Amino acid sequence: DRALVWFRRDLRSTDNAALHRALLAAREVWCVFVFDRDILDSLPSRDRRVEFIHDSLVELDRDLADLGDDHGRAGVRLLVVHDSAIDAVPALARALDVRAVYANHDDEPASLARDAAVADALERTGIALRTSKDHVVFERSEVLTLAGKPYSVFTPYKNAWLKQLEPHVLEAYPVAPHAAALAPVPPVADLPAGVTAGPPALESLGFERTNLHELRVPTGASGAQHLLADFLDRIGDYEDTRNFPAVKGPSYLSVHLRFGTVSIRELVRVAWERTGPGPAARGAQVWLSELIWRDFYHQILHHHPRVVSRSFKPEYDGVVWETGPHADELFTAWCEGRTGYPLVDAAMAQINQTGYMHNRLRMVVASFLTKDLGLDWRRGERYFARQLIDFDLAANNGGWQWAASTGCDAQPYFRIFNPVSQSQKFDPDGTFIRRYLPQLAALPTSSIHAPWAAPPMELLAVGVELGRDYPEPVVDHAEARLRTLARYGVVKAP
Ligand code: FAD
């Protein structure tokens, strides 16, 4: 019996549900990753995610080959295709003459449509597509209210989620013991056209290297383990440090969760173990809560796929956002970090230069876009989707709708972050601002959060001229706040 495992957002060879099932079912197991042209063709030639995937596949290829290698023969072979997945997966499954294709659930609406098309094409030649839960702890309708309805408020969801958490839910799917029984893989010379054994060079996919390695973003399953070990040394401080962007507080594991180079079961296990009595308990509880937010937004997207383009709370679709040339200018200023609000601009510099943005700053800049600039949250959401290395539709949409107050368990619309007090509170010494806005580095801390309010002599002394070295603020926060309260007034109507 032959099986094909189709990797997508689960780029690891351990604790992988689809790989585990395939190894139980078949004696000859092939794997494939598709650089899907339906996704890739619209991307710029430098994309940190494509590079992250590519480099993680190099490691996955080695790890898979090492499986069942006791007898000096290759274990599981990773094939790589650069094509449309809808065509390539059924074609490869037929060429390899497999009985079934195994994959892990990917519940984004576009992925579900792709998988349905692949399942149809496979079925026509008698091949099954067998999919498993892998990416979250509880998926789809696994956590429901007593009335059998999906939750739309986080805290009761979290309580129900924790109540359902049992050790067996977090058990790893063993891979290596089953791989030992594999049959030798046939020579790769007979591969169909367009299929390579292992990942081809990034350049041959039409992509160039980015600054990913300069940023020291570690790729692959080993990269995730490296970050995890580092984080576990400081998980006890998570609650105290996680809101300060200048401090190494969070885990930086989001890109690994996105591409599955780490298992969510492993992360929940290590967090859960530490929630009991002990110095790390509080930090571990708060971090576990963040991982539950991730499941929460995935189930929201599953039950309410309309959130992709509309407000979770329908009455908020009545909010009228700013449009026209001035709105477009404001949007560009936001994207390019030229709003004149240092914390906002430093945060946008962070996402533009690194593809990552600290969680506190994601909230600040999203609030600024919607409530200071009066721009549609979907514009910011799309910008994040292009820039973020950890872009995840469910979490990004959830985060944006939270900040815009249109979401399920969102910030009330009349709670409007003040970008200056957020800056004073969460970057009190201006360390983060100085790192990303070197032109302001010499300003004293008393002026760095709101340079327009600084005594002119102070700016002069360090050679900073507003309008030349750094922009004047594009909006006045107090005025914008009043406009926002009026804008959201429509939702108060009975
Ligand atoms: P940690 O603090 O170490 O958290 C651990 C993990 O928990 C994260 O890796 C992530 O998987 C999960 N998590 C944490 N916070 C959230 C949250 N609020 N919602 C869902 N999951 C969470 N996260 C993404 O993974 N992808 C996105 O595209 C994304 N877009 C966002 C957009 C906005 C406007 C906001 C406010 C938040 C967004 N988040 C997104 C959530 C959060 O900002 C990131 O997960 C976090 O900053 C990643 O850094 P970390 O891995 O160091 O986080």
Residues whose N, C-alpha, C, O or C-beta is under 5 A from the ligand:
A	BS01	FAD	P250 S251 Y252 L253 S254 L257 E290 L291 W293 R294 M357 H358 N359 R362 M363 A366 L388 D390 F391 D392 A395 N396 G399 W400
